[in-house]
Amino acid sequence: MLRKAADFYEDEVEQLSNRIKTLIEPLLIIILTVMVGSIVMAIVLPMFSMFESI
């Protein structure tokens, strides 16, 4: 009886963790994209202003 209960709750926790992973993954991708984009813009924009002054 306890094994059945343990199996049931183990499956339930596994399903919940899979759902959370599925929801968090796109959010992390968006956050990383914004971070990388801001770093690239911080490097590229000063280069353009230097080229304009030349």
N, CA, C and O atoms as a Maestro MAE file, in Angstrom:
{
 s_m_m2io_version
 :::
 2.0.0
}

f_m_ct {
 s_m_title
 :::
 protein
 m_atom[216] {
  # First column is atom index #
  i_m_mmod_type
  r_m_x_coord
  r_m_y_coord
  r_m_z_coord
  i_m_residue_number
  s_m_chain_name
  s_m_pdb_residue_name
  s_m_pdb_atom_name
  i_m_atomic_number
  :::
  1 25 0.826 -1.197 0.000 1 A "MET " " N  " 7
  2 3 0.000 0.000 0.000 1 A "MET " " CA " 6
  3 2 0.877 1.270 0.000 1 A "MET " " C  " 6
  4 15 0.612 2.222 -0.734 1 A "MET " " O  " 8
  5 25 1.921 1.258 0.838 2 A "LEU " " N  " 7
  6 3 2.801 2.424 0.879 2 A "LEU " " CA " 6
  7 2 3.582 2.584 -0.418 2 A "LEU " " C  " 6
  8 15 3.867 3.706 -0.837 2 A "LEU " " O  " 8
  9 25 3.929 1.466 -1.059 3 A "ARG " " N  " 7
  10 3 4.624 1.563 -2.349 3 A "ARG " " CA " 6
  11 2 3.740 2.189 -3.414 3 A "ARG " " C  " 6
  12 15 4.210 2.992 -4.220 3 A "ARG " " O  " 8
  13 25 2.470 1.831 -3.424 4 A "LYS " " N  " 7
  14 3 1.547 2.424 -4.397 4 A "LYS " " CA " 6
  15 2 1.430 3.923 -4.161 4 A "LYS " " C  " 6
  16 15 1.434 4.707 -5.110 4 A "LYS " " O  " 8
  17 25 1.326 4.320 -2.897 5 A "ALA " " N  " 7
  18 3 1.235 5.746 -2.579 5 A "ALA " " CA " 6
  19 2 2.527 6.459 -2.975 5 A "ALA " " C  " 6
  20 15 2.485 7.562 -3.519 5 A "ALA " " O  " 8
  21 25 3.661 5.839 -2.707 6 A "ALA " " N  " 7
  22 3 4.945 6.440 -3.068 6 A "ALA " " CA " 6
  23 2 5.069 6.579 -4.581 6 A "ALA " " C  " 6
  24 15 5.519 7.615 -5.071 6 A "ALA " " O  " 8
  25 25 4.678 5.554 -5.321 7 A "ASP " " N  " 7
  26 3 4.730 5.616 -6.780 7 A "ASP " " CA " 6
  27 2 3.816 6.714 -7.311 7 A "ASP " " C  " 6
  28 15 4.183 7.450 -8.226 7 A "ASP " " O  " 8
  29 25 2.630 6.817 -6.733 8 A "PHE " " N  " 7
  30 3 1.678 7.833 -7.172 8 A "PHE " " CA " 6
  31 2 2.257 9.230 -6.966 8 A "PHE " " C  " 6
  32 15 2.232 10.052 -7.882 8 A "PHE " " O  " 8
  33 25 2.773 9.503 -5.783 9 A "TYR " " N  " 7
  34 3 3.301 10.830 -5.502 9 A "TYR " " CA " 6
  35 2 4.588 11.105 -6.276 9 A "TYR " " C  " 6
  36 15 4.857 12.246 -6.650 9 A "TYR " " O  " 8
  37 25 5.370 10.079 -6.512 10 A "GLU " " N  " 7
  38 3 6.580 10.254 -7.313 10 A "GLU " " CA " 6
  39 2 6.228 10.661 -8.735 10 A "GLU " " C  " 6
  40 15 6.858 11.553 -9.303 10 A "GLU " " O  " 8
  41 25 5.221 10.007 -9.312 11 A "ASP " " N  " 7
  42 3 4.772 10.373 -10.655 11 A "ASP " " CA " 6
  43 2 4.211 11.793 -10.676 11 A "ASP " " C  " 6
  44 15 4.447 12.548 -11.619 11 A "ASP " " O  " 8
  45 25 3.475 12.144 -9.642 12 A "GLU " " N  " 7
  46 3 2.891 13.476 -9.575 12 A "GLU " " CA " 6
  47 2 3.974 14.558 -9.499 12 A "GLU " " C  " 6
  48 15 3.877 15.582 -10.174 12 A "GLU " " O  " 8
  49 25 4.990 14.332 -8.687 13 A "VAL " " N  " 7
  50 3 6.089 15.291 -8.576 13 A "VAL " " CA " 6
  51 2 6.854 15.376 -9.880 13 A "VAL " " C  " 6
  52 15 7.268 16.465 -10.277 13 A "VAL " " O  " 8
  53 25 7.051 14.267 -10.548 14 A "GLU " " N  " 7
  54 3 7.764 14.261 -11.827 14 A "GLU " " CA " 6
  55 2 6.996 15.050 -12.879 14 A "GLU " " C  " 6
  56 15 7.595 15.817 -13.633 14 A "GLU " " O  " 8
  57 25 5.685 14.873 -12.941 15 A "GLN " " N  " 7
  58 3 4.875 15.616 -13.897 15 A "GLN " " CA " 6
  59 2 4.910 17.116 -13.603 15 A "GLN " " C  " 6
  60 15 5.001 17.932 -14.520 15 A "GLN " " O  " 8
  61 25 4.838 17.469 -12.332 16 A "LEU " " N  " 7
  62 3 4.883 18.878 -11.949 16 A "LEU " " CA " 6
  63 2 6.231 19.501 -12.303 16 A "LEU " " C  " 6
  64 15 6.277 20.625 -12.801 16 A "LEU " " O  " 8
  65 25 7.317 18.791 -12.055 17 A "SER " " N  " 7
  66 3 8.637 19.332 -12.389 17 A "SER " " CA " 6
  67 2 8.799 19.466 -13.902 17 A "SER " " C  " 6
  68 15 9.429 20.415 -14.368 17 A "SER " " O  " 8
  69 25 8.250 18.548 -14.664 18 A "ASN " " N  " 7
  70 3 8.314 18.663 -16.129 18 A "ASN " " CA " 6
  71 2 7.533 19.868 -16.612 18 A "ASN " " C  " 6
  72 15 7.976 20.559 -17.529 18 A "ASN " " O  " 8
  73 25 6.378 20.136 -16.016 19 A "ARG " " N  " 7
  74 3 5.594 21.316 -16.396 19 A "ARG " " CA " 6
  75 2 6.342 22.595 -16.071 19 A "ARG " " C  " 6
  76 15 6.354 23.531 -16.870 19 A "ARG " " O  " 8
  77 25 6.962 22.640 -14.912 20 A "ILE " " N  " 7
  78 3 7.705 23.835 -14.515 20 A "ILE " " CA " 6
  79 2 8.874 24.062 -15.463 20 A "ILE " " C  " 6
  80 15 9.133 25.194 -15.871 20 A "ILE " " O  " 8
  81 25 9.580 22.995 -15.816 21 A "LYS " " N  " 7
  82 3 10.689 23.126 -16.764 21 A "LYS " " CA " 6
  83 2 10.196 23.661 -18.103 21 A "LYS " " C  " 6
  84 15 10.847 24.506 -18.718 21 A "LYS " " O  " 8
  85 25 9.051 23.170 -18.550 22 A "THR " " N  " 7
  86 3 8.495 23.590 -19.832 22 A "THR " " CA " 6
  87 2 8.117 25.060 -19.804 22 A "THR " " C  " 6
  88 15 8.258 25.750 -20.813 22 A "THR " " O  " 8
  89 25 7.643 25.547 -18.679 23 A "LEU " " N  " 7
  90 3 7.256 26.952 -18.582 23 A "LEU " " CA " 6
  91 2 8.458 27.882 -18.418 23 A "LEU " " C  " 6
  92 15 8.443 29.002 -18.929 23 A "LEU " " O  " 8
  93 25 9.481 27.441 -17.725 24 A "ILE " " N  " 7
  94 3 10.621 28.301 -17.438 24 A "ILE " " CA " 6
  95 2 11.571 28.401 -18.630 24 A "ILE " " C  " 6
  96 15 12.231 29.427 -18.797 24 A "ILE " " O  " 8
  97 25 11.654 27.384 -19.443 25 A "GLU " " N  " 7
  98 3 12.620 27.368 -20.550 25 A "GLU " " CA " 6
  99 2 12.463 28.552 -21.505 25 A "GLU " " C  " 6
  100 15 13.463 29.212 -21.788 25 A "GLU " " O  " 8
  101 25 11.269 28.861 -22.019 26 A "PRO " " N  " 7
  102 3 11.159 30.028 -22.907 26 A "PRO " " CA " 6
  103 2 11.497 31.343 -22.205 26 A "PRO " " C  " 6
  104 15 12.067 32.249 -22.814 26 A "PRO " " O  " 8
  105 25 11.147 31.442 -20.936 27 A "LEU " " N  " 7
  106 3 11.462 32.648 -20.173 27 A "LEU " " CA " 6
  107 2 12.968 32.846 -20.061 27 A "LEU " " C  " 6
  108 15 13.460 33.965 -20.207 27 A "LEU " " O  " 8
  109 25 13.697 31.776 -19.805 28 A "LEU " " N  " 7
  110 3 15.158 31.867 -19.727 28 A "LEU " " CA " 6
  111 2 15.771 32.232 -21.076 28 A "LEU " " C  " 6
  112 15 16.745 32.983 -21.134 28 A "LEU " " O  " 8
  113 25 15.211 31.711 -22.148 29 A "ILE " " N  " 7
  114 3 15.717 32.033 -23.486 29 A "ILE " " CA " 6
  115 2 15.535 33.520 -23.768 29 A "ILE " " C  " 6
  116 15 16.429 34.162 -24.320 29 A "ILE " " O  " 8
  117 25 14.390 34.067 -23.393 30 A "ILE " " N  " 7
  118 3 14.137 35.492 -23.619 30 A "ILE " " CA " 6
  119 2 15.086 36.341 -22.777 30 A "ILE " " C  " 6
  120 15 15.628 37.332 -23.267 30 A "ILE " " O  " 8
  121 25 15.288 35.966 -21.531 31 A "ILE " " N  " 7
  122 3 16.186 36.724 -20.655 31 A "ILE " " CA " 6
  123 2 17.612 36.703 -21.193 31 A "ILE " " C  " 6
  124 15 18.283 37.735 -21.217 31 A "ILE " " O  " 8
  125 25 18.075 35.537 -21.621 32 A "LEU " " N  " 7
  126 3 19.429 35.441 -22.183 32 A "LEU " " CA " 6
  127 2 19.562 36.244 -23.474 32 A "LEU " " C  " 6
  128 15 20.601 36.857 -23.719 32 A "LEU " " O  " 8
  129 25 18.520 36.244 -24.296 33 A "THR " " N  " 7
  130 3 18.543 37.016 -25.536 33 A "THR " " CA " 6
  131 2 18.672 38.502 -25.240 33 A "THR " " C  " 6
  132 15 19.440 39.205 -25.897 33 A "THR " " O  " 8
  133 25 17.931 38.977 -24.262 34 A "VAL " " N  " 7
  134 3 18.010 40.393 -23.899 34 A "VAL " " CA " 6
  135 2 19.395 40.731 -23.362 34 A "VAL " " C  " 6
  136 15 19.951 41.778 -23.694 34 A "VAL " " O  " 8
  137 25 19.949 39.863 -22.543 35 A "MET " " N  " 7
  138 3 21.285 40.114 -21.989 35 A "MET " " CA " 6
  139 2 22.343 40.164 -23.079 35 A "MET " " C  " 6
  140 15 23.158 41.086 -23.115 35 A "MET " " O  " 8
  141 25 22.333 39.179 -23.966 36 A "VAL " " N  " 7
  142 3 23.327 39.137 -25.047 36 A "VAL " " CA " 6
  143 2 23.131 40.320 -25.986 36 A "VAL " " C  " 6
  144 15 24.107 40.921 -26.435 36 A "VAL " " O  " 8
  145 25 21.889 40.658 -26.286 37 A "GLY " " N  " 7
  146 3 21.618 41.805 -27.155 37 A "GLY " " CA " 6
  147 2 22.112 43.106 -26.560 37 A "GLY " " C  " 6
  148 15 22.660 43.947 -27.273 37 A "GLY " " O  " 8
  149 25 21.926 43.282 -25.262 38 A "SER " " N  " 7
  150 3 22.394 44.519 -24.633 38 A "SER " " CA " 6
  151 2 23.921 44.587 -24.629 38 A "SER " " C  " 6
  152 15 24.491 45.666 -24.795 38 A "SER " " O  " 8
  153 25 24.580 43.459 -24.443 39 A "ILE " " N  " 7
  154 3 26.047 43.450 -24.492 39 A "ILE " " CA " 6
  155 2 26.534 43.777 -25.901 39 A "ILE " " C  " 6
  156 15 27.474 44.555 -26.068 39 A "ILE " " O  " 8
  157 25 25.909 43.198 -26.896 40 A "VAL " " N  " 7
  158 3 26.306 43.470 -28.285 40 A "VAL " " CA " 6
  159 2 26.076 44.938 -28.623 40 A "VAL " " C  " 6
  160 15 26.921 45.573 -29.254 40 A "VAL " " O  " 8
  161 25 24.931 45.477 -28.202 41 A "MET " " N  " 7
  162 3 24.653 46.889 -28.482 41 A "MET " " CA " 6
  163 2 25.637 47.796 -27.763 41 A "MET " " C  " 6
  164 15 26.021 48.835 -28.299 41 A "MET " " O  " 8
  165 25 26.054 47.422 -26.557 42 A "ALA " " N  " 7
  166 3 27.018 48.226 -25.813 42 A "ALA " " CA " 6
  167 2 28.376 48.239 -26.510 42 A "ALA " " C  " 6
  168 15 29.148 49.183 -26.343 42 A "ALA " " O  " 8
  169 25 28.665 47.225 -27.270 43 A "ILE " " N  " 7
  170 3 29.939 47.172 -27.993 43 A "ILE " " CA " 6
  171 2 29.812 47.837 -29.360 43 A "ILE " " C  " 6
  172 15 30.724 48.549 -29.779 43 A "ILE " " O  " 8
  173 25 28.710 47.621 -30.059 44 A "VAL " " N  " 7
  174 3 28.570 48.082 -31.440 44 A "VAL " " CA " 6
  175 2 28.273 49.576 -31.522 44 A "VAL " " C  " 6
  176 15 28.823 50.250 -32.392 44 A "VAL " " O  " 8
  177 25 27.434 50.111 -30.660 45 A "LEU " " N  " 7
  178 3 27.061 51.527 -30.762 45 A "LEU " " CA " 6
  179 2 28.258 52.469 -30.610 45 A "LEU " " C  " 6
  180 15 28.368 53.414 -31.391 45 A "LEU " " O  " 8
  181 25 29.149 52.260 -29.656 46 A "PRO " " N  " 7
  182 3 30.327 53.147 -29.622 46 A "PRO " " CA " 6
  183 2 31.210 53.024 -30.863 46 A "PRO " " C  " 6
  184 15 31.854 53.994 -31.263 46 A "PRO " " O  " 8
  185 25 31.243 51.844 -31.469 47 A "MET " " N  " 7
  186 3 32.036 51.684 -32.696 47 A "MET " " CA " 6
  187 2 31.447 52.522 -33.816 47 A "MET " " C  " 6
  188 15 32.194 53.141 -34.574 47 A "MET " " O  " 8
  189 25 30.121 52.557 -33.941 48 A "PHE " " N  " 7
  190 3 29.494 53.380 -34.973 48 A "PHE " " CA " 6
  191 2 29.747 54.854 -34.742 48 A "PHE " " C  " 6
  192 15 29.993 55.596 -35.693 48 A "PHE " " O  " 8
  193 25 29.690 55.290 -33.497 49 A "SER " " N  " 7
  194 3 29.958 56.707 -33.228 49 A "SER " " CA " 6
  195 2 31.410 57.052 -33.503 49 A "SER " " C  " 6
  196 15 31.696 58.178 -33.909 49 A "SER " " O  " 8
  197 25 32.338 56.127 -33.298 50 A "MET " " N  " 7
  198 3 33.737 56.373 -33.646 50 A "MET " " CA " 6
  199 2 33.911 56.478 -35.140 50 A "MET " " C  " 6
  200 15 34.656 57.333 -35.619 50 A "MET " " O  " 8
  201 25 33.222 55.605 -35.903 51 A "PHE " " N  " 7
  202 3 33.339 55.641 -37.353 51 A "PHE " " CA " 6
  203 2 32.725 56.918 -37.933 51 A "PHE " " C  " 6
  204 15 33.198 57.415 -38.955 51 A "PHE " " O  " 8
  205 25 31.686 57.455 -37.301 52 A "GLU " " N  " 7
  206 3 31.077 58.696 -37.772 52 A "GLU " " CA " 6
  207 2 32.025 59.872 -37.610 52 A "GLU " " C  " 6
  208 15 32.041 60.777 -38.444 52 A "GLU " " O  " 8
  209 25 32.808 59.868 -36.552 53 A "SER " " N  " 7
  210 3 33.702 61.001 -36.299 53 A "SER " " CA " 6
  211 2 34.950 60.954 -37.182 53 A "SER " " C  " 6
  212 15 35.664 61.950 -37.299 53 A "SER " " O  " 8
  213 25 35.212 59.816 -37.797 54 A "ILE " " N  " 7
  214 3 36.416 59.695 -38.650 54 A "ILE " " CA " 6
  215 2 36.166 60.248 -40.006 54 A "ILE " " C  " 6
  216 15 37.060 60.233 -40.853 54 A "ILE " " O  " 8
  :::
 }
 m_bond[215] {
  # First column is bond index #
  i_m_from
  i_m_to
  i_m_order
  :::
  1 1 2 1
  2 2 3 1
  3 3 4 2
  4 3 5 1
  5 5 6 1
  6 6 7 1
  7 7 8 2
  8 7 9 1
  9 9 10 1
  10 10 11 1
  11 11 12 2
  12 11 13 1
  13 13 14 1
  14 14 15 1
  15 15 16 2
  16 15 17 1
  17 17 18 1
  18 18 19 1
  19 19 20 2
  20 19 21 1
  21 21 22 1
  22 22 23 1
  23 23 24 2
  24 23 25 1
  25 25 26 1
  26 26 27 1
  27 27 28 2
  28 27 29 1
  29 29 30 1
  30 30 31 1
  31 31 32 2
  32 31 33 1
  33 33 34 1
  34 34 35 1
  35 35 36 2
  36 35 37 1
  37 37 38 1
  38 38 39 1
  39 39 40 2
  40 39 41 1
  41 41 42 1
  42 42 43 1
  43 43 44 2
  44 43 45 1
  45 45 46 1
  46 46 47 1
  47 47 48 2
  48 47 49 1
  49 49 50 1
  50 50 51 1
  51 51 52 2
  52 51 53 1
  53 53 54 1
  54 54 55 1
  55 55 56 2
  56 55 57 1
  57 57 58 1
  58 58 59 1
  59 59 60 2
  60 59 61 1
  61 61 62 1
  62 62 63 1
  63 63 64 2
  64 63 65 1
  65 65 66 1
  66 66 67 1
  67 67 68 2
  68 67 69 1
  69 69 70 1
  70 70 71 1
  71 71 72 2
  72 71 73 1
  73 73 74 1
  74 74 75 1
  75 75 76 2
  76 75 77 1
  77 77 78 1
  78 78 79 1
  79 79 80 2
  80 79 81 1
  81 81 82 1
  82 82 83 1
  83 83 84 2
  84 83 85 1
  85 85 86 1
  86 86 87 1
  87 87 88 2
  88 87 89 1
  89 89 90 1
  90 90 91 1
  91 91 92 2
  92 91 93 1
  93 93 94 1
  94 94 95 1
  95 95 96 2
  96 95 97 1
  97 97 98 1
  98 98 99 1
  99 99 100 2
  100 99 101 1
  101 101 102 1
  102 102 103 1
  103 103 104 2
  104 103 105 1
  105 105 106 1
  106 106 107 1
  107 107 108 2
  108 107 109 1
  109 109 110 1
  110 110 111 1
  111 111 112 2
  112 111 113 1
  113 113 114 1
  114 114 115 1
  115 115 116 2
  116 115 117 1
  117 117 118 1
  118 118 119 1
  119 119 120 2
  120 119 121 1
  121 121 122 1
  122 122 123 1
  123 123 124 2
  124 123 125 1
  125 125 126 1
  126 126 127 1
  127 127 128 2
  128 127 129 1
  129 129 130 1
  130 130 131 1
  131 131 132 2
  132 131 133 1
  133 133 134 1
  134 134 135 1
  135 135 136 2
  136 135 137 1
  137 137 138 1
  138 138 139 1
  139 139 140 2
  140 139 141 1
  141 141 142 1
  142 142 143 1
  143 143 144 2
  144 143 145 1
  145 145 146 1
  146 146 147 1
  147 147 148 2
  148 147 149 1
  149 149 150 1
  150 150 151 1
  151 151 152 2
  152 151 153 1
  153 153 154 1
  154 154 155 1
  155 155 156 2
  156 155 157 1
  157 157 158 1
  158 158 159 1
  159 159 160 2
  160 159 161 1
  161 161 162 1
  162 162 163 1
  163 163 164 2
  164 163 165 1
  165 165 166 1
  166 166 167 1
  167 167 168 2
  168 167 169 1
  169 169 170 1
  170 170 171 1
  171 171 172 2
  172 171 173 1
  173 173 174 1
  174 174 175 1
  175 175 176 2
  176 175 177 1
  177 177 178 1
  178 178 179 1
  179 179 180 2
  180 179 181 1
  181 181 182 1
  182 182 183 1
  183 183 184 2
  184 183 185 1
  185 185 186 1
  186 186 187 1
  187 187 188 2
  188 187 189 1
  189 189 190 1
  190 190 191 1
  191 191 192 2
  192 191 193 1
  193 193 194 1
  194 194 195 1
  195 195 196 2
  196 195 197 1
  197 197 198 1
  198 198 199 1
  199 199 200 2
  200 199 201 1
  201 201 202 1
  202 202 203 1
  203 203 204 2
  204 203 205 1
  205 205 206 1
  206 206 207 1
  207 207 208 2
  208 207 209 1
  209 209 210 1
  210 210 211 1
  211 211 212 2
  212 211 213 1
  213 213 214 1
  214 214 215 1
  215 215 216 2
  :::
 }
}
